[in-house]
Amino acid sequence: MQTKKIIAIVALALGFTTSVSAQSSAEKLDYKPTPYMFVGLQGGLQTTFTNYDQTKLLTPTASVSFGAFFTPVVGARLHVNGIWNKGGVEPNFTYKYNYATTDLDLLINLCTLFGKESYYPLNLYLIGGIGLNYAWNNDDLNDSGIAMPFAWDDDRLSHNARVGAMLDYNICRNWSVNLEVSANSLSDRYNSKVSSKDDWQVTAQLGLAYKFGFKKAAPVTPAYVAPVEEFVDNTAAETVPAVPVAKPVEVKPAPEMRTEIFYAIRETTITRGEQAKVDNLISFMKENPTTKVTITGYADAGTGNSRINMNYSKQRAENVAKALTDAGISSDRITIEYKGDTAQPFSENDKNRVTIAVAKE
């Protein structure tokens, strides 16, 4: 019964946070959203599930944490939680003791895991961790005179396994507020009782986090435009006999076509909406059999790392080239290049998830 209550609380928190975290940020960041480090403080209420009135066992709790997000999806933290707790004995006796839990937690950002963006102002983290719980000062129970054969004396060391969820909202670049609900599994006898299964402790806390260590976004190099030189004819005008001028032969410009195929974050396949651009390129090259095409893949500098981004850009360029060869374009007419995030052809970060194909003679 206790486990069902814990699952219901966590499911309620997950359902609520998922329903309000679908929005993405429209703002243009002047920094990379990950990686970064953080320190956090939290405060709230906790209770240990037992065969006693749960409302009488509610006690304040506080936490401090230090951690980092290494990618838009994965982070970790060292989390210390405590310090007050209560147990209860029927018919109407509560006793106090103290505890401190230290856990190493893994954090998974569900918004960036299942979303298309690398940054959202509102995020939902799934939390899982392991650690140790140390409890002490069980004098209330030991001095009560109540016969409790499994009551511990000076202190009690226990394992701790945690699962939970956190809703985190970025107020600005360096500060966020959060709401966390966690369920902690402790060894039996933690509350001086024996039930032949682990004791469960649930915490609900509001918190404030300071985030730091952000990297600057890659600078955008403006396209070079050659200056136009004004020609001035300083030679003196001479009177010359009129000479018949032959009608100039009209020279048609060499055929040329530029195609830009865009991608969602972490995607390398050509979407249905972008396929029409590839079809136009195929038609152009069939109509102009002397043209050749250079296909260059890119990745945005605002997400991922240089190794991953280089691989993304390579796959994007190769997928466009394959679409051409599958349509009958000879591979001798195709040149493939990929630059990862070392070059950014557009000033808008998200547009740099792109393959640019230039076909000409």
HELIX and SHEET records of a PDB file:
HELIX    1   1 GLN A    2  VAL A   20  1                                  19    
HELIX    2   2 GLN A   54  LEU A   57  5                                   4    
HELIX    3   3 LEU A  110  PHE A  114  1                                   5    
HELIX    4   4 ASP A  139  ASN A  142  1                                   4    
HELIX    5   5 ARG A  272  GLU A  287  1                                  16    
HELIX    6   6 SER A  306  ASP A  326  1                                  21    
HELIX    7   7 SER A  331  ARG A  333  5                                   3    
HELIX    8   8 ASN A  349  ASN A  352  5                                   4    
SHEET    1   A 2 TYR A  31  LYS A  32  0                                        
SHEET    2   A 2 LYS A 215  LYS A 216 -1                                        
SHEET    1   B 9 TYR A  36  THR A  48  0                                        
SHEET    2   B 9 THR A  59  PHE A  69 -1                                        
SHEET    3   B 9 VAL A  74  VAL A  89 -1                                        
SHEET    4   B 9 PHE A  93  ASN A 109 -1                                        
SHEET    5   B 9 LEU A 122  TRP A 136 -1                                        
SHEET    6   B 9 ASP A 155  ASN A 170 -1                                        
SHEET    7   B 9 TRP A 175  LEU A 186 -1                                        
SHEET    8   B 9 ASP A 199  PHE A 212 -1                                        
SHEET    9   B 9 TYR A  36  THR A  48 -1                                        
SHEET    1   C 4 GLU A 256  PHE A 262  0                                        
SHEET    2   C 4 VAL A 354  LYS A 360 -1                                        
SHEET    3   C 4 LYS A 292  GLY A 297 -1                                        
SHEET    4   C 4 ILE A 334  TYR A 338  1                                        
END                                                                             
